[in-house]
Amino acid sequence: MRVVTIGAGLGGLLTSAFLAKAGHEVVVLEKSSFIGGRFTNLPYKGFQLSTGALHMVPHGEDGPLAHLLKLLNANVKIVNSNPKGKFFIDGKLYHYREGWKYLSLKEKAKAMKLLAEIKANRLPKGEEAQMNAWEWLSDKIGENEFAYLFIKSFLGWAVSLTPEEVPAIELAKEIKATLKWGGPGLIKGGCKAVTDELARIVRENGGKIITRKKVVEAEESKVVTADGEEYFYDILISNIGIKETVELFGRENFDREYLKKLDSLKPAEGIKINIALKGKPRIGNTVVFTLDTKRINGYNEPSALSPELAKEGYTLIMTHQALRSRNIKKEQKLGIEDLHYLFPELEEENILLMQTYLDGNPVNRVASGQHLDFPMENVYIVGDANKGDGGIEVEGIALGVMKVLQALGLGRFDEWYL
């Protein structure tokens, strides 16, 4: 079959690699001059900064993305974090297990009971499932301030949303995923190591990847690019977002009720700050959740595993914060204030680059907990607009790809669905 993939981001390349390996005729069309989308590295002042993700995989070598890479025999090394996480509060760093001391005996017992229920797949149902994450959590364990700060930091880091914006069922599934697959891991060589390897697999199996090819129109069996070229398909894979795909086909081809649901989908947005600190690694291969900051939700240190990501004599730190308002200057200013709190030795020249993700280039085109199927046959949405339930960031993308592969008869992945 002829396959056209629009967009050479992680979802598009991952799906295309499986299709090419299965013997299909694959063409990937990418509007940018480079491949990888928000999952690659770009050189900047002697550092390798990621275009989006923080060189980290939410469930390390045991999660959905790592599983798909293993099935492809991809030459990618992911190293699980140790410890799984730390948290920062009152000017000090703590191992994640030390968080239990902030709960009373009664609260701890309730929290342990809740974790056991989630592990046994007894998840919130009905009206409870649609409560916001904090309403549900506080109802289960009590209104503990530390628990709120921790879950706010976790959700801000993981899905760029506040606890009030995430449905209870989504948080429950994200907790289930963490219990099932464990904590994060860094990618040796950064994000680019993954997408470059996927591109190699596509090409090695006869597929083509064409950059600077923007698709401007789609019909039932073909797409048209900005330079007037036509590409015919039996299967269309779209990695550019569900709203953007609808626009390619023309909104007039979709009924009013569907468009109403489409327009209700909201993106997740955020700010990433890259800083360079002199000296050896500070925290190693882990993630730090920042609990008493004004905006920053967490940070990691990708050069702890891959020194080549940083200039010699420096270590690379990446922070992330959920966007809380449309006053971008204010949000960036508060993020910088947090940096000085987290790293008192920080000087202005240590701040390499601030990346703001919103509008057409958000953290996620569709926020976690929202989903809408595409109504046309032989057209499949992959990427951050079609994440699997409970899948954090790129793990969600991998779960979405699994569902597409299963629909196309390229494997069964039921055991991975949360």
C-alpha positions in Angstrom: 0.0 0.0 0.0 1.0 3.6 -0.6 1.5 5.5 2.6 1.9 9.3 2.9 2.9 10.7 6.3 2.5 14.4 6.9 5.1 15.6 9.4 8.4 14.0 10.5 7.9 14.4 14.2 8.2 11.5 16.6 4.7 10.1 16.0 5.0 10.3 12.2 8.5 8.7 12.1 7.6 6.0 14.6 4.5 5.0 12.6 6.3 5.3 9.2 9.1 3.1 10.5 6.7 0.2 11.2 4.9 0.7 7.9 8.1 0.8 5.9 9.4 -2.3 7.7 6.1 -4.1 6.9 6.8 -3.5 3.2 4.6 -0.6 2.4 5.6 2.3 0.1 6.2 5.2 2.5 6.7 8.9 1.8 7.1 11.3 4.7 6.6 15.0 3.9 8.1 17.5 6.3 7.6 21.3 6.0 10.7 22.1 8.0 14.4 21.9 6.9 15.0 19.3 9.6 13.3 16.1 10.9 12.2 15.3 14.4 9.7 18.1 15.1 9.8 18.8 18.9 11.8 15.7 19.5 15.3 16.4 18.2 18.4 18.5 19.1 19.7 21.7 17.6 23.2 23.1 18.2 23.2 26.3 20.2 26.3 28.1 21.6 28.2 24.8 22.0 25.2 22.9 23.5 22.7 20.5 22.1 19.3 21.9 23.0 16.1 19.9 22.4 13.4 21.4 20.2 10.8 20.3 22.7 11.1 17.4 25.0 13.8 17.5 27.7 15.9 14.6 26.3 14.0 12.4 28.7 11.4 9.6 28.4 8.7 9.5 31.1 8.9 5.8 31.7 12.5 5.2 30.7 13.5 1.8 29.2 10.4 0.1 30.4 7.7 2.3 28.9 5.6 2.2 25.6 8.1 4.2 23.6 11.0 2.0 24.6 8.9 -1.0 23.7 8.2 0.2 20.2 11.9 1.0 19.7 12.8 -2.5 20.7 10.3 -4.0 18.3 12.0 -2.0 15.5 15.5 -3.1 16.7 16.3 0.6 16.9 19.8 1.4 18.1 18.8 3.7 20.9 20.0 3.6 24.5 17.6 4.8 27.3 18.9 4.7 30.9 16.5 4.6 33.7 16.8 7.4 36.3 18.2 6.7 39.7 16.5 7.8 41.9 13.2 8.0 40.0 12.8 11.5 41.2 13.7 14.1 43.8 11.8 17.2 45.1 13.0 20.6 46.1 11.3 22.6 48.9 12.5 25.2 51.4 15.8 25.5 49.6 16.7 21.8 49.9 16.7 18.7 47.7 15.1 15.4 48.9 14.7 11.9 47.6 11.1 11.3 46.5 10.5 8.7 49.2 11.0 11.4 51.8 7.7 13.0 50.7 5.8 10.5 53.0 7.0 12.4 56.1 4.8 15.4 55.0 1.7 13.2 55.4 0.0 12.3 58.7 -0.4 8.6 59.6 -4.0 8.8 58.6 -3.2 10.6 55.3 -0.4 8.1 54.5 -2.8 5.2 55.1 -5.4 6.7 52.8 -2.7 7.4 50.1 -1.4 3.8 50.3 -5.0 2.5 50.0 -5.5 4.7 46.9 -2.3 3.5 45.2 -3.3 -0.1 45.9 -6.7 0.6 44.3 -5.1 2.2 41.2 -2.7 -0.7 40.9 -5.6 -3.1 41.0 -7.3 -1.1 38.2 -10.1 0.3 40.4 -10.1 3.7 38.8 -12.6 6.6 39.2 -15.9 6.1 37.3 -18.9 8.2 36.4 -19.0 11.7 37.9 -16.0 11.0 40.0 -13.9 10.4 36.8 -14.7 13.9 35.6 -13.9 15.7 38.9 -10.7 17.7 38.6 -7.5 15.9 39.8 -7.2 17.8 43.0 -10.9 17.5 44.0 -10.6 13.8 43.6 -7.2 13.5 45.3 -8.1 15.7 48.3 -11.4 13.7 48.6 -9.4 10.5 48.8 -6.5 11.5 51.1 -7.4 14.9 52.5 -6.4 18.5 51.7 -2.7 18.1 52.5 -0.6 21.1 51.3 2.4 19.0 50.4 0.3 16.6 48.4 -1.2 19.6 46.4 2.3 21.1 45.8 3.7 17.8 44.7 0.8 17.0 42.3 0.9 20.5 40.9 4.6 20.2 40.2 4.2 16.7 38.7 1.3 17.6 36.4 3.0 20.9 35.4 6.2 19.0 34.5 4.5 16.0 32.9 1.6 17.4 31.0 1.8 21.2 31.3 -1.5 21.6 33.2 -2.6 22.4 36.7 -4.4 19.9 38.9 -7.6 21.9 38.3 -7.3 21.3 34.5 -6.7 17.6 34.6 -9.7 15.1 34.9 -9.4 12.6 37.8 -9.4 9.7 35.4 -6.4 11.0 33.5 -4.4 11.5 36.7 -5.4 8.1 38.0 -4.2 6.5 34.7 -0.9 8.5 34.8 -0.3 7.2 38.4 -1.2 3.7 37.2 1.3 4.1 34.3 4.0 5.1 36.8 3.3 2.2 39.1 3.3 -0.2 36.1 6.3 1.1 34.1 8.3 3.0 36.6 10.0 6.4 36.5 11.8 8.3 33.7 15.0 7.8 31.9 17.4 9.9 29.8 18.2 9.2 26.2 21.9 8.7 25.4 22.6 11.5 22.8 19.3 13.2 23.5 16.1 13.3 21.5 17.9 13.4 18.1 19.2 9.9 18.8 15.6 8.5 18.6 14.3 10.4 15.6 17.5 10.1 13.5 17.4 6.3 14.2 13.7 6.1 13.2 14.5 8.0 10.0 17.3 5.6 9.2 14.9 2.7 9.6 12.4 4.3 7.3 15.0 4.9 4.6 16.7 1.5 5.1 13.3 -0.1 4.3 12.7 1.8 1.1 10.8 4.8 2.5 11.4 8.4 1.5 11.6 11.5 3.8 11.4 14.8 2.0 12.0 18.0 3.9 10.8 21.5 2.9 7.6 19.9 1.6 4.6 21.6 3.1 1.2 19.9 2.5 -1.5 22.5 1.9 -4.5 20.4 0.8 -5.8 16.9 1.3 -8.4 14.9 -0.6 -9.7 11.3 -0.3 -6.7 9.8 -2.1 -4.1 12.5 -2.5 -2.3 15.4 -0.8 -1.0 18.5 -2.5 2.1 20.4 -1.5 2.8 24.1 -1.6 4.9 23.7 -4.7 2.0 22.0 -6.5 3.2 18.4 -6.3 0.6 15.6 -5.7 1.2 12.5 -3.6 -1.3 9.7 -3.8 -2.1 7.5 -0.9 -4.0 4.5 0.3 -3.2 5.3 3.9 -2.6 8.9 5.2 -0.8 9.4 8.5 -1.0 12.9 9.9 1.4 14.1 12.6 0.4 17.8 12.3 -2.6 17.8 14.7 -6.2 17.0 14.3 -7.4 20.6 13.8 -4.7 21.1 11.2 -5.7 17.9 9.4 -9.3 19.0 9.3 -8.2 22.3 7.7 -6.3 20.4 5.0 -9.5 18.5 4.0 -11.7 21.6 4.4 -14.0 22.3 7.4 -17.0 22.1 5.0 -16.4 18.4 4.7 -17.2 17.8 8.4 -20.6 18.1 10.2 -21.3 20.9 12.6 -21.4 18.7 15.7 -18.0 17.3 14.9 -16.5 20.8 14.4 -18.0 21.9 17.7 -16.2 19.1 19.5 -13.0 19.8 17.5 -13.1 23.5 18.4 -13.5 22.6 22.1 -10.1 20.9 22.2 -7.5 22.9 24.1 -3.7 22.7 23.8 -1.2 22.5 26.7 1.4 25.2 26.7 4.6 25.9 28.6 8.0 27.5 28.9 11.4 25.7 28.9 14.5 27.4 30.1 18.0 26.0 29.2 20.8 27.0 31.5 24.5 26.2 31.6 26.2 25.8 34.9 30.0 25.5 35.3 31.4 22.3 36.7 30.4 18.6 37.0 26.8 17.2 37.0 24.7 18.4 40.0 21.8 16.0 40.2 22.6 13.2 37.8 20.1 11.1 35.8 16.8 12.1 37.6 14.1 14.7 37.6 13.6 17.3 40.3 10.0 18.4 41.1 10.1 22.0 42.4 7.4 22.5 45.0 7.6 26.0 46.3 8.6 27.9 43.2 6.4 30.6 41.6 6.3 29.0 38.1 8.9 26.3 37.4 7.5 22.8 37.9 10.7 20.8 37.6 14.1 20.3 36.0 16.6 17.7 34.8 20.2 17.4 33.7 20.5 15.6 30.4 24.3 16.1 30.2 24.7 13.9 33.3 24.2 10.9 30.9 25.4 12.5 27.7 28.3 15.0 28.4 28.4 15.8 24.6 25.1 17.7 25.0 27.0 20.4 26.9 30.1 22.5 26.2 33.2 21.2 27.9 33.4 22.3 31.6 29.6 22.9 31.8 26.5 20.9 32.7 23.2 21.4 30.9 20.0 22.0 33.0 16.6 22.2 31.5 13.6 23.5 33.4 9.9 23.4 32.5 6.8 25.3 33.6 3.2 25.1 32.6 2.0 28.4 31.1 -0.4 29.9 33.6 -1.4 33.1 31.7 -1.1 34.8 28.4 1.1 37.5 29.8 4.2 35.8 28.4 6.7 38.4 29.7 5.4 38.0 33.2 5.5 34.2 33.0 9.1 34.3 31.7 10.1 36.8 34.4 8.7 34.5 37.2 10.5 31.6 35.7 13.8 33.5 35.8 13.1 34.5 39.5 12.6 30.8 40.2 16.0 30.0 38.6 17.8 32.3 41.0 16.0 30.6 43.9 16.9 27.1 42.7 20.4 28.0 41.7 21.7 30.9 43.8 25.0 30.9 42.0 23.3 31.6 38.6 24.3 34.6 36.6 22.5 36.0 33.6 25.1 34.7 31.1 24.2 31.1 32.4 20.8 31.4 30.8 21.2 30.0 27.3 17.8 30.1 25.8 14.2 30.4 26.8 11.7 28.5 24.6 8.0 29.3 24.8 5.5 26.8 23.5 2.0 28.1 22.6 -0.3 28.8 19.7 0.8 26.8 16.6 3.7 25.2 18.4 2.4 24.3 21.9 3.7 21.6 24.3 0.8 19.4 23.2 -1.7 20.3 20.5 -4.4 18.5 22.5 -4.1 18.6 26.3 -4.0 15.3 28.2 -7.4 13.9 29.0 -9.0 15.2 25.8 -9.5 13.0 22.8 -11.4 13.0 19.4 -11.3 10.4 16.7 -10.8 11.4 13.1 -14.0 10.5 11.1 -12.5 9.6 7.7 -11.4 6.1 6.7 -7.8 5.5 5.9 -6.7 8.7 7.7 -5.0 8.3 11.0 -3.8 11.0 13.5 -0.6 10.4 15.4 1.5 12.6 17.7 0.6 14.9 20.5 -3.0 15.3 19.1 -3.8 11.6 19.6 -2.2 10.4 22.8 -3.3 7.3 24.6 -5.1 7.7 27.9 -2.7 8.2 30.9 0.3 8.5 28.5 2.6 11.2 29.7 4.1 13.2 26.8 6.0 11.0 24.4 4.7 7.9 26.1 1.2 9.1 25.2 2.4 9.5 21.6 3.7 5.9 21.6 0.4 4.6 23.0 -1.5 6.5 20.2 0.9 5.0 17.6 0.2 1.5 19.1 -3.6 2.0 18.5 -2.9 3.0 14.8 -0.6 0.1 14.3 -3.2 -2.3 15.7 -5.9 -0.8 13.5 -3.7 -1.4 10.5 -3.0 -5.0 11.5 0.6 -4.4 12.5 0.5 -5.9 15.9 -1.6 -6.2 19.1 -0.9 -3.9 22.0 -3.9 -4.4 24.4 -1.6 -5.1 27.4 -0.2 -1.6 27.0 -3.5 0.3 27.2 -4.3 1.8 30.6 
